[in-house]
Amino acid sequence: QVQLVESGGGLVQPGGSLRLSCAASGFDFSSSEMSWYRQAPGKEREFAARISENHSQEYGPSVRGRFVISRDNAKNTVYLQMNDVNPSDTGIYRCLAHVRRDFYWGRGTQVTVST
């Protein structure tokens, strides 16, 4: 079965950094596109970053230049390095796996940016 488990969330101060991880299992990770999405309370889910099987990267406008997505196929893990965070980055971060015709979501990890 496909499993996606996020970790690394927590409380961080504005201007700080945080690295999220998504450990994947149950599918061919190396051939699957992986993405990060986030959702703040009362707001629509927002695209953050995407990385293809060829390591091509795309970013949403709100995080471009600050966040970096990467993957380690040997570890079946995708990462989101969050730099220079601000309070608007607060929300639940979930990873998404595109496995052939299907999409799978992790449960998410909470990120709170506050003093």
Disulfide bonds with the S-S distance in Angstrom:
Cys22-Cys95 1.92
